[in-house]
């Protein structure tokens, strides 16, 4: 029996680290009857934080999917929830989750408000056009201020945040809320852990404030619905609850309004009401008319509607390794139906694969199901070759769905196996980890023979090293963290390169003349901007792609210190060939040589990753923290105050930030906290460039 998709919700829970995402997910599992006991993050008993590292550190590392049913207004809703990490090193998990979700519950701490990771995740949600509801959590904490957070969401995130509730009491005295849509007070009952609530009259002291905010709410929805606008001006008291909710839903789906509610997940208050609003205001798979993809054969656009009768199309958004069932691939099905035991077609690998089993996920436990249909999220087993972002479809009706873009790693670590027995295991384990995490890269340095792993930050690599030891039982030695520098060119040069080889019999010959320069400002893709300006057949057309291929391959090793060159422009303006000795390989080798010879004349520079750092510190430590930032070549961007502490924002080179957390603790006696995320690449100062180049050359000579 197929479910009515109108009553399905695929939602994520996203926020800055420590805003209470996992605690909120635990309450949802408890209230929906999936769990009969409340799990707590600080006790290490949360369902979705099932990895040992998550339980020890009290943070979420991998996004976990859970499935629950929720009764609302006499109707049973089916909900897939993804609890995403808050730490910046694991942004990839939020990124890929948002790609496949229909709606998002965005959590904010009532004390801290909008924090750096909230901004990053909000931008991601904007990129994927995900409608969202704001839930201001921790209303029981001292310093909690719901309306202040609403104001921050408006100003800092540039969105139209509209409160649907006002809190009754604050901090320890927070007991319930006034619902502005139907003008009633509700207080949650403590005897059943907030499962039920009691209606109460609006406290007298709040009547004026409630009237003011209710009018603001009605005005916001009336702006979106013309029939309500007339009523709002003529007889606002005649506007019904249903009319407000319908208009609010349309505005939320259109991302014109972000409804804001509040509560305290830890104290079991407000989560149920928030869930009711998820059912009421966030989209079902049916609210999207269809997903657009391209036909791999004709390159034409095709649309697949969320319907089980349409041809099958799904996106693989996460790969995980399970000790019992092997490799699990999480998929979001956009159209059609998939039965266990049937075949799917992977448009990237162009292979058919048999899906042996399908599971409904509950954190790290699986419930086998016979099939999965349009609009649902499930995990499947049976793939030989699968990558994050692959499109799976019906072989007779192929489609390629838009994949996902992941940021490049900024920090590397050289590792080596401790014993001979670890060598084979290490290769296999790293392969599995890289398959799971697209922001984790593994490469072998050809000159030193070292294995270098790269990731998004020190914590990211720390967790991966821990997993190598625990999950894969591999012991490794590790070097000091290394910065992922890049190279760039700042000048232009013209160069002629001739490649000749005569060794008896057929020789090799290629001759090219090129102009190498930085890419044009309007060239958006990055990479190699190759312009063929050959006229009159001085190089045959079939050899031109080989010249492009040679330059593209050479860009992975720059001329200064062997770091990759992310982009450059090459104009091929002239050349010559030999009727017998010229071939594609000759022109490719010639292009590689031209790169090596010409690039030193293009004023190459070393680019270093610059991190955006935000530090929350008590006022008395501010001078020391700023002094330390200046010593690290930090560039201050601004300061403001938040919840009685000072917030310092700065851009700092990554190379200066190793071990910073420990240093910050020392300076402020453990009272300050910091967050750091990659921002951009910038040219490194001359002395830093010379130091890095000397170090690389020294390592090569010693090796």
Residue, then its C-alpha position, 0 to 999 in steps of 0.5 A: x500500500x503506497x503512502x499518500x505523499x502529501x503526508x510525508x516530510x523529509x526534514x533536516x535539523x541544522x544549527x551551530x555546534x551546541x545549539x541542541x540539535x541532537x537533544x531535539x531529535x531525541x525528543x522527537x523520537x520520544x514523543x513519536x513513540x519510537x523511543x520509550x526512553x529519553x536519550x541525552x547527548x551529555x550522557x552519551x546515550x543519544x540515538x543519532x550520536x551512535x559513533x563512539x567518537x560522538x558519544x565521547x565528545x558530545x558532538x555530532x560527526x555524521x548526519x544520521x537518518x531516523x524515520x518516525x510517524x507523527x499524528x497531527x489533526x487526526x492524520x498520520x504523517x511519515x517523517x524522515x529526519x536527518x540530524x546534521x553536525x554543527x561543527x564546521x569541519x563536517x559541513x559536508x554532511x550538512x551540504x549533502x543532507x540539504x541537497x535531498x531534503x524538502x524542509x529544514x528546522x533551523x535551531x538557534x540557542x536563545x542565549x547565543x543567537x546567530x553563530x558562525x556555523x548558523x550563517x554557513x548552514x543558512x547560506x547552504x540552505x539558500x543555495x538549495x532553496x530549502x524552506x525552513x522554520x526557526x526553532x529558538x531552543x534553550x529558553x530555560x537558560x539564563x540570558x535567553x531572549x527569543x525576540x532578540x534572536x528573531x531580530x538577529x535572524x532578520x538582520x544577520x541572515x537577511x530573512x523575513x523572520x516572523x514569530x508565531x509565538x511569544x514565550x510565557x516567562x523566561x529562563x527558569x520561569x519559562x513554562x509555555x507560549x502564547x500562540x499568536x495565530x489563535x491567540x491562546x496560551x499553552x503550558x506544557x505538562x511536566x508529569x508526562x514530560x511535556x507530551x500534553x499541554x494545558x490551555x491557559x488565558x493570556x497573562x495580563x502583563x502580556x496582552x499588549x505585547x501579544x496584540x502588537x506581535x499578532x498584528x505584525x504576523x497578520x500583516x506579514x501573511x496579508x502581504x503575501x495573500x491579497x484576499x487576506x489583505x482586504x480583510x486585514x484592513x477592513x475587519x482583521x478579527x474575521x481572519x480565521x486560523x485556517x486562512x492564516x495557516x494557508x497563507x503562511x504555508x505558501x509564504x514559507x514554501x516560497x522562502x518569503x517568511x521564516x516562521x519562528x517558534x521557541x522552546x526548550x528541548x532539554x526541559x521537554x517544552x515546545x518540541x511537539x508544537x514545533x513538529x505540528x508546525x513542520x506538518x502544517x508549514x513545511x513542504x511534502x515531496x508533492x509540493x515540488x512539481x518535479x525534479x529537473x535532470x538531463x538525458x545523458x544521450x540527448x543532453x535535453x532537460x527532463x522533469x520527473x514528477x514525485x510519482x511512483x508510476x514515473x520511471x525510477x530516479x534517485x540520488x545517492x547522497x551518502x555512503x556509509x560502511x556498516x560492520x554487519x551489512x557492508x556498504x550502505x548507500x543512502x538514496x533520496x528517491x525522486x520518482x518511481x519505485x524500487x524493489x529489493x532484488x531489482x536492478x538500477x542503472x548508474x549514469x556515472x559508471x554506466x553500469x547496471x547494479x543489483x540492489x540486494x536489500x533496502x533498509x529504512x534507517x534508524x540511526x545505525x540500525x536498519x529495518x529491512x523494507x521490500x521497496x522504496x518509492x518516490x519522495x522517500x529516503x532509504x539505504x540500499x545495499x549491493x553496489x560494486x561501484x558507487x560515489x556520493x552524488x551519483x544518479x541511479x535510474x531506470x536503464x530504459x529512461x536514463x537521467x542525470x540529476x544535478x550532483x553536489x559540489x564539495x569544498x577542497x580540503x585545506x589541511x594535510x597529514x602525512x601518515x605511514x603504517x606502523x607494521x608490515x601487516x598494516x600496509x594492506x589494511x591501510x589502503x583498504x581503510x583509507x579507500x572506504x573512508x574517502x568513499x564515505x566522505x568527499x571532503x577527505x582526499x588521499x594521495x601518494x606523494x610521488x617523490x617522497x612515497x608518503x601517503x598524505x591525507x587531507x581534510x577540512x580541519x584538525x578535528x576532521x583529520x583527528x576523527x578520521x585517524x581515530x576511526x582508522x584505529x577503532x573501526x579498521x584496526x590500523x595503527x599509523x604514525x603521523x607527521x605534523x599537519x601540513x597546509x594545502x597551499x596552491x600556486x597561481x600566476x600573476x603575469x603573462x608570457x609568450x613561449x615556443x616549445x619544440x619537442x623532437x626525439x629521433x631514435x631510429x625508425x619513427x621519431x617524435x615531433x611537436x611544435x607549439x607557440x602559446x600565450x600563458x596568462x591568468x584566467x579572464x575575470x568572467x571565466x567562472x569555472x576555474x581550471x584551464x581556460x584553453x583557447x585555440x587560435x590556430x588558423x590555416x592548419x599549422x597544427x592538425x585539428x586532431x592534435x589540439x585536444x592533446x595540447x589541452x590535455x597536456x596543460x591540464x595534466x601539468x597543472x597538478x604540479x606547479x613550478x614553485x613547490x609542486x603545489x597544484x595550480x587551480x587555474x590559468x589561461x592558455x592561448x594556442x596561437x601557432x605551431x608546426x607538425x611533421x607528417x610522419x613523426x607527429x602524433x597525439x602523445x608528442x603534442x601532449x608531452x610538448x604541452x607539459x614541457x611548455x608548462x614547465x619552461x614558461x611558467x617561471x616567467x609568469x611571476x608565479x606566487x604561492x597562495x595560502x588558505x585564509x580562515x574565517x575565525x570567530x572568537x567568543x571571549x570575556x571582555x577582560x581577555x580581549x586585549x590578549x586575544x587580539x594581541x595573539x591574533x596579530x602575532x598570527x598575521x590575523x586581520x581583524x574584521x570587526x567586534x561586537x558583543x553577544x550575551x555578555x561576551x565579546x565576539x572578535x571576527x578575523x581572517x587568519x592564515x591556516x598555517x598560523x592556526x595549528x594548536x590554536x584552541x589550546x593556546x586560546x584556553x591558556x590565554x583566557x583560563x579556558x573561558x573563550x571559545x573559537x570557531x574556524x572555517x575556510x574562507x578563501x585563498x590569498x597570496x602568501x607574504x614573500x618571506x612565507x613563500x620562501x620558507x615553504x619553497x625551501x622546506x619543500x626543496x629540503x624534503x626532496x633533497x633528503x628524500 
